[in-house]
Amino acid sequence: MHLPKSNTEFWAAKIARNKERDQVVWRELEAKGWAVIIVWECQLKKSSITDTVETVINQIQENCRVIQCKKDERRRARAEYLDERRKHKALEESFRAARNR
């Protein structure tokens, strides 16, 4: 990145603040479950738009795979939890039945 030739201190500080803000926002979005894809304005020029679109599509597809894996993991964990609860409940019922004899 090139700083403008005039008022360089202002622009350097502004760019630094923007980078810090972007990092905070990016982390907040990811903490809420969003998969962040960043596209810079320079990547939208005619000379690079095709590569940029291909990259974004690949990132979206990868994000979908990651999300599906996480869903599958949660589904498995939930099934294991429910299975353990059923076993525990059956064990409690057998103890009650044995006590009542």
Long-range contacts (C-beta under 8 A, 24 or more apart in sequence): 35-59, 35-63, 35-66, 35-67, 37-63
